[in-house]
Amino acid sequence: MGKGEDHLRDRLSLRVDADGAAQVLLTDNLTRGIVGLLSDGAGNGGVETYRWDMGAKLIHRRYITFDLDERQERPLGEPQMQ
């Protein structure tokens, strides 16, 4: 048995949008995203990693593609920029 409530036990999710964009997301025992594989449906994609700083109430995100290495941070609860 995994940790957590039954409906929150999954640690891997897959999403596919109508335009062909897809995401695979690995989460931790607190259901926070840790690593994601992304594609946009047009042949582009990358890897994103997250660091959750609960003390400062910030989420740090690093997004890496073949040509890009981008870092962002945002307050907890604020929507992610696309």
Disulfide bonds with the S-S distance in Angstrom:
none
